[in-house]
Amino acid sequence: MSLEDVERIMDETQDAVEYQRQIDEMLSGSLTQEDEDAVLSELEAITQVCIILGYISLLWLLSELEAITQVCIILGYISP
């Protein structure tokens, strides 16, 4: 193992330790009000995207159902 490999591993380990410290701080509730506001804002944005995607999925499903219904009518499987 070269000196560069050892230094790279030490750097990665230090980064991992710092990342774990940040996670520990978040889990311990040491978020500032600004951090908490940012998290809540991001959650609201994600929620809005999920709602929009849900509507898009529903509209797609309804259009597919309409297309299937039309095919069934044409084939005589159901009455108009």
Residue pairs with C-beta under 8 A, 6 or more apart in sequence:
25 31
31 39
69 78
72 78
73 79
73 80
